[in-house]
Amino acid sequence: MRLGKKASQYTLVNEVLYKRSFSLPLLRCLNPYEAEYAFREVHEGVCGSHISARTLAHKVLKQGYYWPNMYKDATQFVQRCKKCQFFAHLIYQPTEELTTLIAPWPFAQWGLDLLGPYMKGVGSVTHLIVGVDYFMKWVEARPLSSLTSKKVEDFVFSSIICRYGISNQIVADNGTQFNYSSFRDFYSSYGIKL
């Protein structure tokens, strides 16, 4: 039964074996020597660009050729190509252990930072305040014309608390805008750890 299904996908035309395809015309079946030649021509021939194994198999397939172990053979062919191995991208970074997530759920912990000064923009804006959620890496930002603790409080209230709820913790550097007593009172009134 299985052999009958597989055999129905193939046909002989003028003593040459072809495979029927859904989206392409008949695909000519190649023997191992012809397959090696097809790979060589597509991979390193006149228009060859030393492509990856998967792309190589797709290009040969689109040229109208087929054999059962096409993808496995393409992987082995690319692994044997000296130029591909010599000029392959190397990873120079040392391996590192996986780090666990610091934030337990989205919008529970935010990082705040001030960026600038930049050239004056519309409304005399020279700085930028940025809040980044530790869990999803979501970014909230607002341009500022002056660096005061009141502006930072307004940003935290309108862009973080009103949009995403009260977070457990906000991490900030020891900038003067984050160290005012009024700013610490603002955090403690919402139960946020600074």
C-alpha positions as CSV (number, residue, x, y, z in Angstrom):
1,M,0.0,0.0,0.0
2,R,2.8,2.5,1.0
3,L,4.9,1.5,-2.0
4,G,1.9,2.0,-4.3
5,K,1.4,5.6,-2.9
6,K,5.1,6.4,-3.4
7,A,5.2,4.9,-6.9
8,S,2.2,7.0,-8.0
9,Q,4.4,10.2,-7.4
10,Y,6.9,9.1,-10.1
11,T,6.7,8.6,-13.8
12,L,9.0,7.5,-16.7
13,V,9.3,9.8,-19.7
14,N,11.6,8.6,-22.5
15,E,13.4,6.2,-20.1
16,V,14.1,9.0,-17.6
17,L,12.6,9.0,-14.1
18,Y,10.6,12.1,-13.0
19,K,8.8,13.0,-9.8
20,R,5.5,14.8,-9.8
21,S,5.3,18.0,-7.8
22,F,2.4,20.1,-6.5
23,S,3.8,23.5,-7.4
24,L,6.6,22.8,-9.9
25,P,6.6,20.9,-13.2
26,L,8.0,17.3,-13.3
27,L,11.3,17.1,-11.4
28,R,14.0,15.0,-12.9
29,C,15.4,12.4,-10.6
30,L,19.2,12.4,-10.4
31,N,21.6,9.6,-9.5
32,P,24.4,10.3,-6.9
33,Y,27.0,11.5,-9.5
34,E,24.5,13.8,-11.2
35,A,23.4,15.2,-7.9
36,E,27.0,15.9,-6.9
37,Y,27.5,17.8,-10.2
38,A,24.3,19.8,-9.7
39,F,25.4,20.8,-6.2
40,R,28.8,21.8,-7.5
41,E,27.4,24.0,-10.3
42,V,24.9,25.8,-8.1
43,H,27.2,26.1,-5.1
44,E,30.5,27.1,-6.7
45,G,29.8,27.3,-10.4
46,V,29.7,30.4,-12.6
47,C,26.9,32.1,-10.6
48,G,27.7,30.2,-7.4
49,S,27.8,32.1,-4.2
50,H,28.7,29.4,-1.6
51,I,25.2,29.4,-0.1
52,S,23.9,27.5,2.9
53,A,22.8,23.9,2.7
54,R,19.1,24.6,2.9
55,T,19.2,27.3,0.2
56,L,21.4,25.1,-2.0
57,A,18.8,22.3,-1.9
58,H,16.0,24.7,-2.7
59,K,17.8,26.2,-5.7
60,V,18.5,22.7,-7.1
61,L,14.9,21.8,-6.5
62,K,13.8,25.0,-8.4
63,Q,16.1,24.1,-11.3
64,G,13.9,21.0,-11.7
65,Y,15.9,18.2,-10.1
66,Y,15.1,15.9,-7.2
67,W,16.4,12.9,-5.3
68,P,15.2,11.5,-1.9
69,N,18.0,12.6,0.4
70,M,18.4,16.0,-1.1
71,Y,18.6,18.1,2.1
72,K,20.9,15.7,3.9
73,D,23.2,15.5,0.9
74,A,23.2,19.3,0.7
75,T,24.3,19.6,4.3
76,Q,27.1,17.2,3.8
77,F,28.2,18.9,0.6
78,V,28.4,22.3,2.3
79,Q,30.3,20.8,5.2
80,R,32.9,19.5,2.8
81,C,33.3,22.8,1.0
82,K,36.8,24.1,2.0
83,K,36.0,27.8,1.1
84,C,32.7,27.7,3.1
85,Q,34.5,26.3,6.1
86,F,37.5,28.7,5.8
87,F,35.4,31.9,5.5
88,A,32.5,30.9,7.8
89,H,31.5,33.3,10.5
90,L,33.2,32.4,13.8
91,I,31.7,33.2,17.2
92,Y,34.3,35.0,19.2
93,Q,32.3,35.4,22.3
94,P,32.9,33.0,25.1
95,T,30.1,30.8,26.2
96,E,28.1,32.0,29.2
97,E,25.7,30.4,31.5
98,L,22.0,31.3,31.2
99,T,20.8,34.0,33.6
100,T,17.5,33.9,35.3
101,L,14.9,36.6,34.9
102,I,15.0,39.3,37.5
103,A,11.4,40.4,37.1
104,P,8.7,37.9,38.0
105,W,6.0,39.2,35.6
106,P,5.6,42.0,33.0
107,F,5.7,45.6,34.3
108,A,6.7,44.6,37.8
109,Q,10.2,46.1,37.6
110,W,11.3,49.2,35.6
111,G,14.7,50.7,35.0
112,L,14.8,54.5,34.7
113,D,17.6,56.6,33.1
114,L,18.2,60.1,31.8
115,L,19.8,60.6,28.4
116,G,21.4,63.7,27.0
117,P,22.1,66.6,26.6
118,Y,21.2,66.7,23.0
119,M,20.9,69.6,20.6
120,K,17.9,71.8,21.4
121,G,14.7,70.5,19.7
122,V,11.2,71.8,19.5
123,G,10.2,73.3,22.8
124,S,13.8,73.6,24.0
125,V,14.0,69.8,24.6
126,T,17.5,68.7,25.4
127,H,17.2,65.5,27.4
128,L,15.2,62.2,27.3
129,I,13.9,60.1,30.1
130,V,13.6,56.4,29.4
131,G,11.9,53.7,31.3
132,V,12.5,50.0,30.4
133,D,10.5,47.1,31.7
134,Y,12.9,44.3,32.9
135,F,10.6,41.4,31.9
136,M,9.5,42.3,28.3
137,K,12.1,45.1,27.6
138,W,9.2,47.4,26.8
139,V,10.4,51.0,26.4
140,E,8.6,54.2,27.5
141,A,10.3,57.5,26.7
142,R,9.6,61.2,26.9
143,P,11.6,64.3,25.9
144,L,12.4,66.8,28.7
145,S,13.4,70.5,28.6
146,S,14.6,70.6,32.2
147,L,15.9,67.9,34.5
148,T,13.9,68.2,37.7
149,S,12.6,65.7,40.1
150,K,9.0,66.9,39.4
151,K,9.4,66.1,35.7
152,V,10.7,62.6,36.6
153,E,7.7,62.1,39.0
154,D,5.3,63.2,36.2
155,F,6.9,60.7,33.8
156,V,6.7,57.8,36.3
157,F,3.0,58.6,37.2
158,S,1.7,59.3,33.7
159,S,3.8,56.9,31.6
160,I,4.3,54.0,33.9
161,I,1.7,53.9,36.8
162,C,-1.3,55.1,34.8
163,R,-0.6,52.9,31.8
164,Y,0.7,49.7,33.4
165,G,-0.2,49.8,37.1
166,I,1.9,50.2,40.2
167,S,5.1,48.3,39.8
168,N,7.0,46.6,42.7
169,Q,10.4,48.1,42.0
170,I,12.0,50.9,40.0
171,V,15.8,50.8,39.4
172,A,17.6,54.1,38.8
173,D,21.1,55.3,39.0
174,N,22.1,57.7,41.8
175,G,21.4,60.8,39.7
176,T,20.3,63.9,41.7
177,Q,16.8,63.8,40.1
178,F,16.2,60.4,41.7
179,N,17.6,61.2,45.2
180,Y,15.3,64.1,46.3
181,S,13.3,63.4,49.5
182,S,10.1,64.4,47.7
183,F,10.8,61.8,45.0
184,R,11.4,59.1,47.6
185,D,8.2,60.1,49.3
186,F,6.4,59.8,46.0
187,Y,7.7,56.2,45.6
188,S,6.8,55.2,49.2
189,S,3.3,56.6,48.9
190,Y,2.7,54.0,46.1
191,G,4.6,51.2,47.9
192,I,7.3,51.1,45.2
193,K,10.8,50.1,46.2
194,L,13.5,52.4,44.7
